[in-house]
Amino acid sequence: MQAKHMDVWGFEDIAFNFVLTDDGQVFEGRGWCVQGRHKGGGHLFENVSITVGLLTDWWYPWYEGDGPKKLVALGQRLGALRREVTFQTFRIPWPET
């Protein structure tokens, strides 16, 4: 995934802060301290959000699974996420390869 984002789409790194699978696994992409690729240029959620990629067949409500709950709990313990967390779900039209 990282190679595709960099080599095919020309991003400087993987686009997501984290990637979740449908079996609850959480993989670190850019991590907590680096803005996701969608940010910049006045994005509405700039500096207050992380991007999460989904490797799954399901889409909504993805945040009710164990993976997102673990990710939020860890982010709160580390001080990277606020105590009050909301989820915004939208699809980003990624370039075709």
N, C-alpha and C positions, 0 to 999 in steps of 0.2 A: 504494500500500500504506500509506504513512504517513497519507495523508488518511483512508483507511478506518479505520485504527486510532484516529485522533483523532476524526473527525467521526461515525463510526457507532458505534464501541465505547466512545467516551468516554475513551480513554487520553490521557495528557499528551503522548505522542510515539509513534513507532513502537515496537512491542513488543520488537523484536530488537536485539541489539548489532550483528549482521551478517546479511546475507542471501546465500545461495549459489545459483548457477544450475547446471543440469546440464552446461553447457559450461565450468565452472571459474571463472566470473567471481565476484568477491567485492564486495559493496556494503556500505558502512558505514551502519549504522543509528544506534544510540546510541553506538557506538564502544567503546573500551576502558575508559573511566573512569566510565561510568554504568551502574548495574544495569539488567538487562533487566526487562521488565514482570512476569515471573513471580515475581520475587524480592520479599522482604519478608514479614513475618508468620511468620518462623521457617522459611523454606524450607530444606531440607536442604543445598543447595549455595550458600547465600547467602555472598557475599563471596569465593567461590572459583570462580565459574563465569561463563561468558558464554552468552547465548542466541543460537542461530543458526537463522534461518528458511530454509526450503528452497523455492526456486521450481523445482521439478523433478517429473518423473514417478516417479523412483526415491526410495526412502526408506532402505533398509538394504542394505549398510553405507555410508551416505553419506560417512563420514569417510575412506574410502579414495581418494577422488578428489583431483585436483590442487588444487581450491579450498580444501578444508580444510587440506591440507598447507601451502599458501602462507600461509593465515591463521595457523596455529599457529607457523610459522617467524617470521613478522613479529611476532606477539605475544611470542615468546621474545626476539627481538632488541631489542624495545622495553622488555623487563622487565615486560610486562603479564601474561605467562603463566609459570608455573613450567616448569622443564626437563622434569619428568615430567608428561605430559598424558594424561588418560583421557577417554573419550567415554561419556556417558550418553545413550541415545536413548529418547525417549518422546514420545508424541503429546499435545498439549495440546488439549482440546476447546474450540476458539474459538467465540464466539457466531456464530450464523447471521445473515445480513443479509436 
